[in-house]
Amino acid sequence: MQMRRAARPAETISAEAAASLVRSGMWLEYGAIISQPDAFDAALGARIREVEDIKIRSVLTLRLRAALEADPEGRHVQMISLHFSGYDRKLHDAGRCHYLPVNLGEIPDYYRRFIDPVDIVILKCCPMDAEGFFNFSGANLYYRAFIERARLVIVETSTTLPYSHGVANGIHVSEVDYVIEGDNAPVPTLPNLAATPEDEAVARLISGEIEDGACLQIGIGATPNAVCGLLAESGVKDLGIHTEMLSDALVELYRKGLATGARKALDPGKLVYTFALGAEALYRTIDHNPDLLCNALHFTNMPHIIMQNPHAVAINGTTQMDLSGQAASESDGSRHISGTGGQAQFVRGAYASAGGKSFICMTSVYEKRGVRRSRIVPQLTLGNTVTTTRADMMYVVTE
Protein backbone atom coordinates (compact mmCIF):
# COMPACT_ATOMS: atom_id res chain seq x y z
CA MET A 1 0.00 0.00 0.00
CA GLN A 2 1.41 3.39 -1.02
CA MET A 3 1.11 5.89 1.81
CA ARG A 4 0.41 9.59 1.40
CA ARG A 5 2.30 12.01 3.60
CA ALA A 6 0.43 15.06 4.89
CA ALA A 7 2.34 18.36 4.94
CA ARG A 8 1.78 18.76 8.68
CA PRO A 9 0.18 16.81 11.56
CA ALA A 10 -3.58 16.35 11.23
CA GLU A 11 -5.61 19.18 12.75
CA THR A 12 -9.14 18.88 14.12
CA ILE A 13 -11.32 21.67 12.75
CA SER A 14 -15.01 22.48 12.42
CA ALA A 15 -17.04 21.47 9.38
CA GLU A 16 -17.43 25.16 8.56
CA ALA A 17 -13.67 25.69 8.60
CA ALA A 18 -13.22 22.64 6.38
CA ALA A 19 -15.80 23.89 3.89
CA SER A 20 -14.03 27.27 3.75
CA LEU A 21 -11.06 25.48 2.11
CA VAL A 22 -13.11 24.90 -1.04
CA ARG A 23 -12.22 27.26 -3.88
CA SER A 24 -13.88 27.81 -7.26
CA GLY A 25 -12.99 25.24 -9.91
CA MET A 26 -12.10 22.48 -7.45
CA TRP A 27 -12.77 18.76 -7.79
CA LEU A 28 -14.05 17.16 -4.59
CA GLU A 29 -14.26 13.44 -3.82
CA TYR A 30 -17.21 12.45 -1.64
CA GLY A 31 -16.60 8.71 -1.87
CA ALA A 32 -19.45 6.22 -2.01
CA ILE A 33 -22.54 5.03 -0.20
CA ILE A 34 -22.05 5.09 3.61
CA SER A 35 -18.73 7.01 3.30
CA GLN A 36 -20.18 10.24 1.94
CA PRO A 37 -19.71 13.17 4.34
CA ASP A 38 -22.71 14.86 5.92
CA ALA A 39 -21.36 17.53 8.31
CA PHE A 40 -18.94 18.81 5.67
CA ASP A 41 -21.62 18.70 2.99
CA ALA A 42 -24.02 20.74 5.14
CA ALA A 43 -21.32 23.36 5.73
CA LEU A 44 -20.47 23.48 2.02
CA GLY A 45 -24.15 23.88 1.20
CA ALA A 46 -24.26 26.97 3.42
CA ARG A 47 -21.60 28.69 1.29
CA ILE A 48 -22.00 27.05 -2.12
CA ARG A 49 -23.13 30.31 -3.73
CA GLU A 50 -19.77 31.86 -2.82
CA VAL A 51 -17.91 29.56 -5.24
CA GLU A 52 -18.22 28.54 -8.89
CA ASP A 53 -17.60 25.44 -11.00
CA ILE A 54 -17.38 22.91 -8.17
CA LYS A 55 -17.41 19.25 -9.24
CA ILE A 56 -18.28 16.53 -6.72
CA ARG A 57 -17.46 12.94 -7.72
CA SER A 58 -19.32 10.14 -5.92
CA VAL A 59 -21.06 6.76 -6.12
CA LEU A 60 -24.60 5.78 -5.03
CA THR A 61 -25.68 8.81 -3.04
CA LEU A 62 -28.10 7.70 -0.31
CA ARG A 63 -29.00 11.05 1.26
CA LEU A 64 -29.87 14.49 -0.05
CA ARG A 65 -26.66 16.42 -0.65
CA ALA A 66 -26.88 19.87 0.91
CA ALA A 67 -24.44 21.39 -1.57
CA LEU A 68 -26.68 20.32 -4.47
CA GLU A 69 -29.95 21.20 -2.73
CA ALA A 70 -28.70 24.73 -1.97
CA ASP A 71 -28.00 25.28 -5.68
CA PRO A 72 -31.17 24.05 -7.42
CA GLU A 73 -30.28 25.70 -10.72
CA GLY A 74 -26.86 24.07 -10.85
CA ARG A 75 -24.96 27.31 -11.28
CA HIS A 76 -22.29 26.56 -8.69
CA VAL A 77 -21.91 22.78 -8.33
CA GLN A 78 -22.38 19.62 -10.38
CA MET A 79 -22.29 15.94 -9.37
CA ILE A 80 -20.35 13.36 -11.36
CA SER A 81 -21.45 9.83 -10.43
CA LEU A 82 -19.79 6.50 -11.16
CA HIS A 83 -23.07 4.69 -10.40
CA PHE A 84 -26.51 6.21 -9.88
CA SER A 85 -28.79 5.88 -6.90
CA GLY A 86 -32.39 7.04 -7.12
CA TYR A 87 -31.30 10.48 -5.91
CA ASP A 88 -28.48 10.70 -8.47
CA ARG A 89 -30.97 9.72 -11.18
CA LYS A 90 -33.29 12.59 -10.25
CA LEU A 91 -30.36 15.01 -10.34
CA HIS A 92 -29.41 13.64 -13.76
CA ASP A 93 -32.94 14.14 -15.06
CA ALA A 94 -32.63 17.78 -13.97
CA GLY A 95 -29.23 18.21 -15.63
CA ARG A 96 -27.43 18.39 -12.29
CA CYS A 97 -25.58 15.05 -12.27
CA HIS A 98 -23.57 13.29 -14.96
CA TYR A 99 -22.63 9.63 -15.30
CA LEU A 100 -19.04 8.57 -15.91
CA PRO A 101 -19.04 5.17 -17.67
CA VAL A 102 -16.82 2.74 -15.75
CA ASN A 103 -16.28 -0.88 -14.91
CA LEU A 104 -16.13 -0.45 -11.14
CA GLY A 105 -13.19 -2.81 -10.71
CA GLU A 106 -11.02 -0.61 -12.92
CA ILE A 107 -11.60 2.63 -10.98
CA PRO A 108 -8.44 2.36 -8.81
CA ASP A 109 -6.42 2.12 -12.02
CA TYR A 110 -8.18 5.16 -13.49
CA TYR A 111 -7.13 7.29 -10.51
CA ARG A 112 -3.56 6.05 -10.54
CA ARG A 113 -3.03 6.38 -14.32
CA PHE A 114 -5.46 8.80 -15.91
CA ILE A 115 -7.31 11.13 -13.52
CA ASP A 116 -5.61 14.30 -12.27
CA PRO A 117 -4.90 14.48 -8.53
CA VAL A 118 -8.05 15.41 -6.62
CA ASP A 119 -8.17 18.81 -4.93
CA ILE A 120 -9.96 17.65 -1.76
CA VAL A 121 -10.95 14.18 -0.57
CA ILE A 122 -13.63 14.13 2.15
CA LEU A 123 -14.57 10.71 3.57
CA LYS A 124 -16.69 9.65 6.51
CA CYS A 125 -14.72 7.10 8.57
CA CYS A 126 -14.70 5.41 11.96
CA PRO A 127 -12.88 7.33 14.72
CA MET A 128 -9.13 6.76 14.90
CA ASP A 129 -8.09 3.40 16.37
CA ALA A 130 -5.13 2.56 18.63
CA GLU A 131 -2.82 2.14 15.61
CA GLY A 132 -3.69 5.59 14.27
CA PHE A 133 -5.99 4.43 11.45
CA PHE A 134 -9.39 5.79 10.50
CA ASN A 135 -11.24 2.67 9.30
CA PHE A 136 -13.22 3.04 6.06
CA SER A 137 -16.01 0.91 7.57
CA GLY A 138 -18.06 -1.11 5.05
CA ALA A 139 -16.86 0.73 1.94
CA ASN A 140 -13.30 0.30 0.70
CA LEU A 141 -13.78 0.54 -3.09
CA TYR A 142 -11.19 2.84 -4.73
CA TYR A 143 -10.34 5.11 -1.80
CA ARG A 144 -6.66 4.25 -1.45
CA ALA A 145 -6.13 5.13 -5.12
CA PHE A 146 -7.36 8.71 -4.86
CA ILE A 147 -5.91 9.28 -1.39
CA GLU A 148 -2.38 8.50 -2.63
CA ARG A 149 -2.40 11.51 -4.99
CA ALA A 150 -4.87 13.85 -3.26
CA ARG A 151 -3.84 17.46 -2.70
CA LEU A 152 -5.82 17.62 0.57
CA VAL A 153 -7.50 14.91 2.68
CA ILE A 154 -10.26 15.52 5.23
CA VAL A 155 -11.73 12.77 7.42
CA GLU A 156 -15.20 13.18 8.95
CA THR A 157 -15.55 10.77 11.86
CA SER A 158 -18.70 8.90 12.86
CA THR A 159 -19.18 6.65 15.88
CA THR A 160 -22.17 4.91 14.25
CA LEU A 161 -20.21 3.31 11.39
CA PRO A 162 -19.35 -0.37 11.83
CA TYR A 163 -15.63 -1.18 12.05
CA SER A 164 -14.80 -3.44 9.11
CA HIS A 165 -11.82 -5.73 8.74
CA GLY A 166 -10.15 -5.81 5.35
CA VAL A 167 -6.95 -5.29 3.38
CA ALA A 168 -5.87 -1.62 3.38
CA ASN A 169 -9.33 -0.67 4.65
CA GLY A 170 -8.38 2.64 6.22
CA ILE A 171 -6.27 5.77 6.22
CA HIS A 172 -3.49 6.54 8.71
CA VAL A 173 -3.53 9.82 10.62
CA SER A 174 -0.17 10.72 9.04
CA GLU A 175 -1.94 10.87 5.65
CA VAL A 176 -4.71 13.17 6.88
CA ASP A 177 -4.65 16.97 6.77
CA TYR A 178 -7.82 17.75 8.73
CA VAL A 179 -10.32 15.88 10.90
CA ILE A 180 -13.96 16.84 11.42
CA GLU A 181 -16.08 15.40 14.19
CA GLY A 182 -19.22 14.28 12.38
CA ASP A 183 -22.86 14.25 13.43
CA ASN A 184 -22.90 10.50 14.26
CA ALA A 185 -26.14 10.05 12.34
CA PRO A 186 -27.47 6.51 11.79
CA VAL A 187 -25.87 4.64 8.90
CA PRO A 188 -28.04 4.77 5.74
CA THR A 189 -30.01 1.59 5.11
CA LEU A 190 -31.48 0.02 1.99
CA PRO A 191 -35.00 -1.45 2.15
CA ASN A 192 -35.34 -4.88 0.60
CA LEU A 193 -37.81 -5.10 -2.26
CA ALA A 194 -40.49 -7.73 -1.81
CA ALA A 195 -40.13 -10.59 -4.29
CA THR A 196 -43.01 -11.08 -6.71
CA PRO A 197 -44.18 -14.58 -7.76
CA GLU A 198 -42.20 -14.04 -10.97
CA ASP A 199 -39.05 -13.15 -9.00
CA GLU A 200 -39.49 -16.30 -6.93
CA ALA A 201 -39.90 -18.41 -10.06
CA VAL A 202 -36.62 -17.05 -11.45
CA ALA A 203 -34.95 -17.67 -8.10
CA ARG A 204 -36.09 -21.30 -8.03
CA LEU A 205 -34.49 -21.94 -11.41
CA ILE A 206 -31.19 -20.36 -10.37
CA SER A 207 -31.02 -21.92 -6.91
CA GLY A 208 -31.34 -25.35 -8.49
CA GLU A 209 -28.06 -24.71 -10.33
CA ILE A 210 -26.03 -23.80 -7.22
CA GLU A 211 -23.99 -26.61 -5.73
CA ASP A 212 -22.14 -27.15 -2.46
CA GLY A 213 -19.02 -24.99 -2.32
CA ALA A 214 -20.18 -22.44 -4.91
CA CYS A 215 -18.71 -18.94 -4.45
CA LEU A 216 -21.44 -16.31 -4.80
CA GLN A 217 -21.74 -12.79 -6.13
CA ILE A 218 -25.18 -11.22 -6.26
CA GLY A 219 -26.33 -7.83 -7.43
CA ILE A 220 -29.03 -5.52 -6.11
CA GLY A 221 -32.67 -6.54 -6.42
CA ALA A 222 -35.51 -8.75 -5.35
CA THR A 223 -34.53 -11.75 -7.49
CA PRO A 224 -30.97 -12.19 -6.16
CA ASN A 225 -32.30 -11.81 -2.62
CA ALA A 226 -34.94 -14.44 -3.34
CA VAL A 227 -32.20 -16.81 -4.56
CA CYS A 228 -30.41 -16.49 -1.24
CA GLY A 229 -33.67 -17.09 0.62
CA LEU A 230 -34.18 -20.36 -1.25
CA LEU A 231 -30.58 -21.42 -0.71
CA ALA A 232 -31.05 -20.97 3.02
CA GLU A 233 -33.72 -23.70 2.90
CA SER A 234 -32.12 -25.95 0.27
CA GLY A 235 -29.52 -27.75 2.35
CA VAL A 236 -26.62 -26.49 0.22
CA LYS A 237 -23.45 -26.06 2.30
CA ASP A 238 -19.96 -24.54 2.34
CA LEU A 239 -20.96 -21.61 0.16
CA GLY A 240 -18.35 -18.94 -0.43
CA ILE A 241 -18.87 -15.20 -0.91
CA HIS A 242 -16.68 -13.02 -3.11
CA THR A 243 -18.85 -10.11 -4.15
CA GLU A 244 -18.96 -6.41 -4.88
CA MET A 245 -21.95 -5.64 -2.67
CA LEU A 246 -22.54 -7.38 0.64
CA SER A 247 -26.31 -7.55 1.10
CA ASP A 248 -28.71 -8.62 3.84
CA ALA A 249 -29.41 -11.86 1.96
CA LEU A 250 -25.73 -12.87 1.77
CA VAL A 251 -25.15 -12.05 5.43
CA GLU A 252 -28.17 -14.18 6.35
CA LEU A 253 -26.50 -17.16 4.65
CA TYR A 254 -23.45 -16.50 6.83
CA ARG A 255 -25.50 -16.19 10.02
CA LYS A 256 -27.17 -19.53 9.28
CA GLY A 257 -23.78 -21.23 8.89
CA LEU A 258 -24.21 -21.93 5.17
CA ALA A 259 -21.61 -19.44 3.87
CA THR A 260 -18.47 -20.82 5.48
CA GLY A 261 -16.08 -20.14 2.60
CA ALA A 262 -14.41 -23.46 3.37
CA ARG A 263 -13.84 -24.35 -0.30
CA LYS A 264 -12.62 -20.97 -1.55
CA ALA A 265 -9.17 -20.71 -3.12
CA LEU A 266 -8.82 -17.05 -2.12
CA ASP A 267 -9.35 -16.07 1.52
CA PRO A 268 -10.83 -19.41 2.61
CA GLY A 269 -13.19 -19.03 5.52
CA LYS A 270 -13.75 -15.33 4.79
CA LEU A 271 -16.58 -13.35 3.17
CA VAL A 272 -15.02 -10.82 0.78
CA TYR A 273 -16.78 -7.66 -0.44
CA THR A 274 -15.99 -4.06 -1.31
CA PHE A 275 -19.09 -2.30 0.05
CA ALA A 276 -21.98 -3.21 2.32
CA LEU A 277 -25.51 -1.86 2.07
CA GLY A 278 -28.63 -3.12 3.79
CA ALA A 279 -30.37 -3.15 7.16
CA GLU A 280 -28.96 -2.35 10.60
CA ALA A 281 -28.49 -6.08 11.27
CA LEU A 282 -26.00 -6.25 8.40
CA TYR A 283 -23.89 -3.47 9.92
CA ARG A 284 -23.99 -5.16 13.33
CA THR A 285 -22.75 -8.39 11.73
CA ILE A 286 -19.83 -6.58 10.08
CA ASP A 287 -18.72 -4.65 13.16
CA HIS A 288 -15.30 -5.93 14.34
CA ASN A 289 -16.02 -9.32 12.71
CA PRO A 290 -12.82 -10.86 11.29
CA ASP A 291 -14.81 -13.33 9.16
CA LEU A 292 -15.80 -10.47 6.81
CA LEU A 293 -13.17 -8.68 4.72
CA CYS A 294 -13.87 -5.33 3.05
CA ASN A 295 -11.28 -5.12 0.25
CA ALA A 296 -10.60 -2.75 -2.63
CA LEU A 297 -12.36 -2.96 -5.98
CA HIS A 298 -9.32 -4.10 -7.94
CA PHE A 299 -9.35 -7.25 -5.79
CA THR A 300 -13.09 -7.93 -5.57
CA ASN A 301 -14.10 -7.10 -9.14
CA MET A 302 -11.32 -7.96 -11.58
CA PRO A 303 -12.08 -11.11 -13.63
CA HIS A 304 -8.59 -12.57 -13.24
CA ILE A 305 -9.14 -12.50 -9.45
CA ILE A 306 -12.75 -13.71 -9.47
CA MET A 307 -11.90 -16.73 -11.61
CA GLN A 308 -9.41 -18.06 -9.04
CA ASN A 309 -12.26 -19.24 -6.81
CA PRO A 310 -13.67 -22.48 -8.26
CA HIS A 311 -17.42 -22.67 -8.93
CA ALA A 312 -17.81 -18.87 -8.91
CA VAL A 313 -21.48 -17.98 -9.45
CA ALA A 314 -22.52 -14.48 -10.57
CA ILE A 315 -26.19 -13.53 -10.31
CA ASN A 316 -27.14 -10.20 -11.84
CA GLY A 317 -30.26 -8.56 -13.22
CA THR A 318 -31.04 -6.71 -16.41
CA THR A 319 -33.92 -4.58 -17.66
CA GLN A 320 -33.94 -5.47 -21.37
CA MET A 321 -32.34 -8.05 -23.68
CA ASP A 322 -32.47 -8.42 -27.44
CA LEU A 323 -32.68 -11.70 -29.33
CA SER A 324 -28.92 -11.76 -29.90
CA GLY A 325 -28.30 -11.75 -26.13
CA GLN A 326 -27.25 -8.15 -25.50
CA ALA A 327 -28.23 -7.06 -21.98
CA ALA A 328 -29.08 -3.42 -21.33
CA SER A 329 -28.93 -3.11 -17.55
CA GLU A 330 -28.28 0.57 -16.85
CA SER A 331 -30.46 2.78 -19.02
CA ASP A 332 -33.99 3.25 -20.28
CA GLY A 333 -33.36 4.45 -23.79
CA SER A 334 -31.28 7.62 -23.51
CA ARG A 335 -32.21 8.05 -19.83
CA HIS A 336 -29.46 6.73 -17.61
CA ILE A 337 -30.78 4.96 -14.51
CA SER A 338 -27.93 3.16 -12.70
CA GLY A 339 -24.49 2.14 -13.98
CA THR A 340 -22.34 -0.62 -15.42
CA GLY A 341 -21.11 -1.43 -11.93
CA GLY A 342 -19.39 -4.79 -11.71
CA GLN A 343 -21.84 -6.76 -13.83
CA ALA A 344 -19.67 -7.25 -16.92
CA GLN A 345 -16.59 -8.11 -14.85
CA PHE A 346 -18.36 -10.69 -12.69
CA VAL A 347 -19.94 -12.24 -15.78
CA ARG A 348 -16.47 -12.77 -17.24
CA GLY A 349 -14.87 -13.86 -13.96
CA ALA A 350 -17.56 -16.45 -13.26
CA TYR A 351 -17.37 -17.83 -16.81
CA ALA A 352 -13.59 -18.27 -16.50
CA SER A 353 -13.81 -19.97 -13.09
CA ALA A 354 -13.50 -23.76 -13.01
CA GLY A 355 -17.12 -24.93 -12.84
CA GLY A 356 -18.32 -21.32 -12.72
CA LYS A 357 -21.70 -20.02 -13.87
CA SER A 358 -23.02 -16.57 -14.74
CA PHE A 359 -26.75 -15.87 -14.63
CA ILE A 360 -28.42 -12.76 -16.04
CA CYS A 361 -31.97 -12.73 -14.74
CA MET A 362 -35.15 -10.77 -15.43
CA THR A 363 -38.88 -11.12 -15.48
CA SER A 364 -40.04 -11.60 -19.05
CA VAL A 365 -42.57 -8.74 -18.93
CA TYR A 366 -43.20 -5.58 -16.92
CA GLU A 367 -45.86 -2.93 -16.71
CA LYS A 368 -45.24 0.76 -17.39
CA ARG A 369 -47.98 3.39 -17.24
CA GLY A 370 -50.58 0.67 -17.39
CA VAL A 371 -49.09 -0.96 -20.49
CA ARG A 372 -47.67 -4.47 -20.35
CA ARG A 373 -44.33 -4.78 -22.18
CA SER A 374 -41.76 -7.46 -22.91
CA ARG A 375 -38.20 -7.23 -21.63
CA ILE A 376 -37.12 -9.52 -24.47
CA VAL A 377 -37.13 -7.56 -27.73
CA PRO A 378 -35.95 -8.00 -31.33
CA GLN A 379 -33.93 -4.77 -30.99
CA LEU A 380 -32.98 -2.78 -27.92
CA THR A 381 -34.83 0.47 -27.26
CA LEU A 382 -33.20 3.31 -29.20
CA GLY A 383 -30.46 4.81 -27.04
CA ASN A 384 -30.22 1.85 -24.65
CA THR A 385 -26.74 1.07 -23.37
CA VAL A 386 -25.37 -2.46 -23.61
CA THR A 387 -23.94 -3.53 -20.25
CA THR A 388 -23.15 -7.18 -20.98
CA THR A 389 -22.39 -8.14 -24.56
CA ARG A 390 -23.88 -11.09 -26.39
CA ALA A 391 -20.40 -12.63 -26.58
CA ASP A 392 -20.26 -12.74 -22.76
CA MET A 393 -23.73 -14.15 -22.16
CA MET A 394 -23.77 -17.53 -20.40
CA TYR A 395 -27.16 -18.27 -18.81
CA VAL A 396 -30.31 -16.14 -19.13
CA VAL A 397 -33.12 -16.80 -16.66
CA THR A 398 -36.75 -15.65 -16.69
CA GLU A 399 -39.75 -17.03 -14.88
Residue pairs with C-beta under 8 A, 6 or more apart in sequence:
1 144
1 168
2 144
2 148
3 148
3 172
3 174
3 175
4 147
4 148
4 149
4 150
4 153
4 175
5 174
5 175
6 153
6 174
6 175
6 176
6 177
7 177
8 177
10 155
10 173
10 174
10 176
10 177
10 178
10 179
11 177
11 178
11 179
12 178
12 179
12 180
12 181
13 178
13 179
13 180
14 43
14 180
15 39
15 40
15 42
15 43
15 156
15 180
16 43
16 46
17 178
18 40
18 43
18 122
18 154
18 178
18 180
19 40
19 43
19 44
19 46
19 47
20 47
21 120
21 152
21 154
21 178
22 28
22 44
22 47
22 51
22 54
22 120
23 51
23 119
24 51
24 52
24 53
24 54
25 52
25 53
25 54
26 51
26 54
26 55
26 119
26 120
27 55
27 57
27 116
27 118
27 119
27 120
28 54
28 55
28 56
28 57
28 118
28 119
28 120
28 121
28 122
29 56
29 57
29 58
29 118
29 120
29 121
29 122
29 123
29 146
29 150
30 36
30 37
30 41
30 56
30 57
30 58
30 61
30 65
30 122
30 123
31 37
31 58
31 59
31 121
31 122
31 123
31 124
31 139
31 141
31 143
32 58
32 59
32 60
32 82
32 83
32 139
32 141
32 275
33 59
33 60
33 62
33 139
33 188
33 275
33 277
34 62
34 124
34 137
34 138
34 139
34 161
34 187
34 188
34 275
34 276
34 277
35 123
35 124
35 125
35 136
35 137
35 139
35 141
35 143
36 58
36 61
36 62
36 63
36 65
36 124
37 122
37 123
37 124
37 154
37 156
37 180
37 182
38 63
38 124
38 156
38 182
38 183
38 185
39 156
39 180
39 181
39 182
39 183
40 122
40 154
40 156
40 180
41 65
41 66
41 67
42 66
44 66
44 67
45 65
45 66
45 67
45 68
45 69
45 70
46 66
46 70
48 54
48 67
48 70
48 71
48 76
48 77
49 70
49 71
49 76
51 76
51 77
52 75
52 76
53 76
54 67
54 76
54 77
54 78
55 77
55 78
55 79
55 80
56 65
56 67
56 68
56 77
56 78
56 79
56 80
57 79
57 80
57 81
57 82
57 100
57 118
58 79
58 80
58 81
58 82
58 88
59 81
59 82
59 83
59 141
60 81
60 83
60 84
60 85
60 88
60 277
61 79
61 81
61 85
61 87
61 88
62 85
62 87
62 188
62 190
62 277
63 87
63 188
64 87
65 79
65 87
67 77
68 77
68 79
68 91
68 96
68 97
71 77
74 94
74 95
74 96
78 96
78 97
78 98
79 88
79 91
79 96
79 97
79 98
80 97
80 98
80 99
80 100
81 88
81 92
81 97
81 98
81 99
81 100
81 339
82 99
82 100
82 102
82 104
82 107
82 339
83 102
83 104
83 338
83 339
83 340
83 341
84 92
84 97
84 99
84 336
84 337
84 338
84 339
88 97
89 97
89 336
89 337
89 338
91 97
92 98
92 99
92 336
93 335
99 336
99 339
101 340
102 110
102 339
102 340
103 301
103 340
103 342
103 344
103 345
104 141
104 244
104 297
104 301
104 339
104 340
104 341
104 342
104 345
105 297
105 298
105 300
105 301
105 302
105 342
105 345
106 297
106 298
106 302
107 141
107 142
107 145
107 297
108 142
108 144
108 145
108 296
108 297
108 298
109 145
109 298
110 142
110 145
111 142
111 145
111 146
111 148
111 149
112 145
112 148
112 149
115 146
117 149
117 150
117 151
118 146
118 149
118 150
118 151
119 150
119 151
119 152
120 150
120 151
120 152
120 153
120 154
121 143
121 146
121 147
121 150
121 152
121 153
121 154
122 154
122 155
122 156
123 136
123 143
123 153
123 154
123 155
123 156
123 171
124 137
124 155
124 156
124 157
124 158
124 161
124 182
125 134
125 135
125 136
125 137
125 155
125 156
125 157
125 158
125 161
125 170
125 171
126 134
126 135
126 136
126 137
126 157
126 158
126 159
126 161
126 162
126 163
126 170
127 134
127 157
127 158
127 159
128 134
128 157
128 173
128 179
129 135
129 163
129 170
132 172
132 173
132 174
133 170
133 171
133 172
133 173
134 155
134 157
134 170
134 171
134 172
134 173
134 176
135 161
135 163
135 164
135 169
135 170
136 143
136 164
136 166
136 169
136 170
136 171
136 294
137 161
137 162
137 163
137 164
137 294
138 161
138 162
138 164
138 246
138 273
138 275
138 276
138 277
138 283
138 286
138 294
139 274
139 275
139 276
139 294
140 164
140 166
140 168
140 169
140 274
140 275
140 294
140 295
140 296
140 297
141 274
141 275
141 296
141 297
142 296
142 297
142 298
143 171
143 296
144 168
144 296
145 296
147 153
147 171
147 175
152 177
152 178
153 171
153 175
153 176
153 177
153 178
154 176
154 177
154 178
154 179
154 180
155 171
155 176
155 178
155 179
155 180
156 179
156 180
156 181
156 182
157 179
157 180
157 181
157 182
158 182
158 183
158 184
158 185
158 187
159 184
160 184
160 185
160 186
160 187
161 187
161 283
162 187
162 276
162 283
162 284
162 286
162 287
162 288
163 286
163 287
163 288
164 276
164 286
164 287
164 292
164 294
165 288
165 289
165 290
165 292
165 293
165 294
166 293
166 294
166 295
167 293
167 295
167 296
167 299
168 295
168 296
169 294
169 295
186 280
187 280
187 283
188 277
189 277
189 278
189 279
189 280
190 277
190 278
190 279
192 222
192 225
192 248
192 249
192 278
192 279
193 221
193 222
193 225
194 222
195 203
195 222
195 223
195 225
195 226
195 229
196 222
196 363
197 399
198 363
198 364
198 399
199 222
199 223
199 226
199 363
199 399
200 226
200 230
201 399
202 223
202 226
202 361
202 362
202 363
202 397
202 398
202 399
203 223
203 226
203 227
203 229
203 230
204 230
205 397
205 399
206 223
206 227
206 315
206 359
206 361
206 397
207 227
207 230
207 231
207 234
209 313
209 357
209 359
209 395
210 216
210 227
210 231
210 234
210 236
210 239
210 313
211 236
211 311
212 236
212 237
212 238
212 239
212 263
213 237
213 238
213 239
213 240
213 262
213 263
213 310
213 311
214 236
214 239
214 240
214 311
214 312
214 313
215 239
215 240
215 241
215 242
215 261
215 263
215 264
215 309
215 310
215 311
215 312
215 313
215 353
216 228
216 239
216 240
216 241
216 242
216 243
216 250
216 253
216 259
216 313
216 315
217 241
217 242
217 243
217 244
217 306
217 312
217 313
217 314
217 315
217 316
217 342
217 346
217 350
218 224
218 225
218 227
218 228
218 243
218 245
218 247
218 249
218 250
218 315
218 316
219 244
219 245
219 315
219 316
219 317
219 341
219 343
220 245
220 247
220 317
221 317
223 315
223 317
223 361
223 362
224 247
224 249
224 315
224 316
224 317
224 361
225 247
225 248
225 249
227 249
227 315
228 247
228 249
228 250
228 252
228 253
229 249
229 252
231 239
231 253
231 258
232 252
232 253
232 256
232 258
236 258
237 258
237 260
238 258
238 260
238 261
238 262
238 263
239 253
239 258
239 259
239 260
239 261
240 259
240 260
240 261
240 262
240 263
240 264
240 309
241 250
241 253
241 254
241 259
241 261
241 271
241 272
241 273
242 264
242 266
242 267
242 272
242 300
242 306
242 309
242 312
243 250
243 272
243 273
243 300
244 273
244 274
244 275
244 297
244 300
244 301
244 341
244 342
244 346
245 273
245 274
245 275
245 276
245 277
246 271
246 273
246 275
246 276
246 277
246 278
246 282
246 286
246 292
246 294
247 276
247 277
247 278
247 282
248 278
248 279
248 281
248 282
250 259
250 271
251 271
251 278
251 281
251 282
251 285
253 259
254 271
254 285
254 291
254 292
255 285
259 271
260 269
261 267
261 268
261 269
261 270
261 271
262 268
262 269
263 310
263 311
264 270
264 309
265 308
265 309
265 310
266 272
266 305
266 308
266 309
267 293
269 291
270 291
270 292
270 293
271 291
271 292
271 293
272 293
272 295
272 299
272 300
273 292
273 293
273 294
273 295
273 300
274 294
274 295
274 296
274 297
274 299
274 300
274 301
275 294
276 282
276 283
276 286
276 294
285 292
286 292
286 294
297 342
298 305
299 305
300 342
301 342
301 345
301 346
302 345
302 349
303 345
303 346
303 348
303 349
303 352
304 349
304 352
305 349
306 312
306 314
306 345
306 346
306 348
306 349
306 350
306 352
306 353
307 349
307 350
307 352
307 353
307 356
308 353
309 353
310 353
310 354
310 355
310 356
311 353
311 354
311 355
311 356
311 357
312 349
312 350
312 353
312 356
312 357
313 350
313 356
313 357
313 358
313 359
314 346
314 347
314 349
314 350
314 356
314 357
314 358
314 359
315 359
315 361
316 329
316 343
316 346
316 347
316 358
316 359
316 360
316 361
316 388
317 329
317 360
317 361
317 362
318 327
318 328
318 329
318 360
318 361
318 362
318 375
318 387
318 388
319 328
319 329
319 332
319 337
319 362
319 375
320 327
320 328
320 362
320 375
320 376
320 377
320 380
320 381
320 384
321 327
321 328
321 360
321 362
321 375
321 376
321 377
321 396
322 376
322 377
322 378
322 379
322 380
323 376
323 377
323 378
324 390
325 390
325 393
325 396
326 380
326 386
326 388
326 389
326 390
327 360
327 386
327 387
327 388
327 393
328 380
328 381
328 384
328 385
328 386
328 387
329 338
329 340
329 343
329 360
329 387
329 388
330 336
330 337
330 338
330 339
330 340
330 341
330 385
330 387
331 337
331 383
331 384
331 385
332 381
332 384
333 381
333 382
333 383
333 384
334 382
334 383
335 383
336 385
340 387
343 387
343 388
344 387
344 388
344 389
344 392
346 358
347 358
347 360
347 388
347 392
347 393
347 394
348 358
348 392
349 356
350 356
350 357
350 358
350 394
351 358
351 392
351 394
357 394
357 395
358 392
358 394
358 395
359 394
359 395
359 396
359 397
360 388
360 393
360 394
360 395
360 396
360 397
361 396
361 397
361 398
362 375
362 396
362 397
362 398
363 375
363 398
363 399
364 374
364 375
364 376
364 398
364 399
365 372
365 373
365 374
365 375
366 372
366 373
366 375
367 373
375 398
376 398
380 386
